[in-house]
Amino acid sequence: MTTQDRVFIAGAGPVGLVAAANLVRSGVPVTVFEAGSKLSEESRASTFHPPTLDMLNGLGAAQPLIAQGLVAPQFQYRTKQHGLLAQFDFHGIADATGHPYRVQSEQSKLTRILLDQLQGDPNFEIQFDSGVQGVTQDQSSVEVTIERNGRIETRSARFLIGADGASSNVRRSLGIEFEGFTWPDRLLVVSTPFDFHSVIPGLVAVNYVADSHRWHFLLQIPGLWRVMFLIKPYESDEMILTPQFAQSLMAEVVPGISNHEIAHTTLYKVHQRVAKTFRLGRAFLAGDAAHINNPLGGMGMNGGIHDAINLTGRLAEVWHGRADDAELDRYDKQRRLVTLETIQTQTIQNKKNLESSGAEFSESLKHIAANPRRTADYLLRVSMIASLRRAEQLG
Ligand SMILES: Cc1cc2nc3c(=O)[nH]c(=O)nc-3n(C[C@H](O)[C@H](O)[C@H](O)COP(=O)(O)OP(=O)(O)OC[C@H]3O[C@@H](n4cnc5c(N)ncnc54)[C@H](O)[C@@H]3O)c2cc1C
């Protein structure tokens, strides 16, 4: 078998396709293997943070995404009992980003935009129905076993990026531990076309609502609101997935309103896990294959896109002979530490804040909002700009 002078990528999710786009743009040939027969349409991430939009802009994907999404400069914290606690506006950090707002749009819109742009480029190839099963490697190449329509194939390339999601076969096959824990409670996402603006005065597109019994958050995307609720460990799947249960949850958001039109409901397990290393020889992990966290703050996919840009920028330099192999170790050093120090810590804190009674949380928000310097630092943290600056400092 000959080694192809390419980079292989397992997985055509947002992280795999951003990695592909950045490599192809830098003149590096890429093959993406996707286990599904088409791009996933699952409704998961819906928030793109300012620095992620800056990165996507470099790939020509920010404008089409913004055109299909909803621009959300403000976000709010509320409690069920007292209503609005604080509102923040990303325009406060307009000097740090070309996009001082979140864009609310499904991740499946981004993957479609990227694939459309990549199709036809001679350096790009994608193979659907092609699940990566196993990985082996030596000094000069990495070999992947692929299952395609019940048949097993083996192919070999210079480098491999495992962007094959939380259950990554690449990670398992490399024997890399996925350290961390799974929360006992779960998350139910209920989507509805009901217009919450009409019943909650002053509501913006992104709202987190603290409550010690059942916190939730309300996120608007074009045509729908997604309301995510905490589900307690003792609540059975059978009961949770009934239309009556979704209706009862929605009635908790705005008392007095009944019979919401429910577009769909999905139940998710929530984890906090980080791979023991993001690099093993010629193979790398990025996105959910490398780290997973609760969705409070919208940092999973965003962090994964930051991984993809960091890694592929370095890979392109090594590919073209402008940097040596040690450059690739900096990917693991920077992105793994930042994931542990900032993304994991912050998403865990976000969950604790929302499940509190709100009193202490409210005091800390007032303290932040009272001072422009503290507000700007806070916005740099929640927008993930601070985590990217920290990565740079790590050298
Ligand atoms: C309810 C919910 C809301 C969320 N909201 C946000 C948010 O607002 N912002 C945010 O940043 N994050 C959010 N996330 C997290 C976000 O969805 C993930 O972090 C993101 O999907 C990770 O992208 P990925 O490309 O790494 O993996 P995935 O999106 O999981 O893509 C992996 C791809 O690999 C393919 N694949 C799997 N196995 C193989 C294999 N063996 N070989 C080849 N291909 C394979 C899959 O079919 C898939 O296409 C949310 C998650 C949930 C559950």
The ligand as an ORCA input file, in Angstrom:
! r2SCAN-3c Opt
* xyz 0 1
  C     -27.825     20.460     23.114
  C     -26.464     20.904     22.720
  C     -26.231     22.244     22.483
  C     -24.957     22.674     22.161
  N     -24.743     24.001     21.952
  C     -23.510     24.445     21.665
  C     -23.299     25.826     21.370
  O     -24.221     26.622     21.340
  N     -22.035     26.229     21.099
  C     -20.988     25.351     21.099
  O     -19.847     25.792     20.888
  N     -21.180     24.033     21.289
  C     -22.409     23.559     21.572
  N     -22.620     22.218     21.721
  C     -21.510     21.268     21.484
  C     -21.324     21.008     19.973
  O     -22.509     20.484     19.421
  C     -20.157     20.056     19.741
  O     -19.056     20.528     20.492
  C     -19.791     19.978     18.257
  O     -20.764     19.295     17.522
  C     -18.439     19.287     18.077
  O     -18.124     19.236     16.720
  P     -17.194     18.070     16.159
  O     -17.022     18.352     14.712
  O     -15.995     17.925     17.020
  O     -18.024     16.733     16.400
  P     -19.423     16.287     15.793
  O     -20.281     17.463     15.539
  O     -19.934     15.219     16.695
  O     -19.049     15.666     14.378
  C     -18.375     14.447     14.283
  C     -18.591     13.867     12.885
  O     -17.818     12.679     12.784
  C     -18.616     11.651     12.231
  N     -18.060     10.384     12.747
  C     -18.282      9.783     13.945
  N     -17.541      8.672     14.049
  C     -16.849      8.576     12.896
  C     -15.886      7.648     12.421
  N     -15.500      6.597     13.155
  N     -15.341      7.847     11.198
  C     -15.708      8.915     10.434
  N     -16.627      9.816     10.832
  C     -17.162      9.654     12.065
  C     -20.029     11.955     12.695
  O     -20.978     11.342     11.829
  C     -20.038     13.483     12.614
  O     -20.398     13.922     11.333
  C     -23.888     21.746     22.043
  C     -24.118     20.381     22.253
  C     -25.394     19.964     22.591
  C     -25.632     18.503     22.812
*
